[in-house]
Amino acid sequence: MKRFTGVLATALVTVLVSAGTALAQTYPPSVDPTSSVEGTTGGGGTAFTGASVSLGMVATVALLVVGIAALLVARRRAARFTA
């Protein structure tokens, strides 16, 4: 039950952090026909999507990686001392 609660809480936080930016914007976004991206001439190259990664999402991924690494280290140490 404890593991299920942890997974559910992690999933909820991830959804809230990743959806926070989308929910904060107005839909549908208005299009400005004169808008352009600085440094582009148009017609070729990589398209500008306007995507930006929020600090909360970066923190969530970093904490997830640190947690998985700590779990793996703890399991290896426990296996070494019990064998």
Secondary structure, 3 states (H helix, E strand, C coil): CHHHHHHHHHHHHHHHHHHHHHHHCCCCCCCCCCCCCCCCCCCCCCCCCCCCCCHHHHHHHHHHHHHHHHHHHHHHHHHHHHC
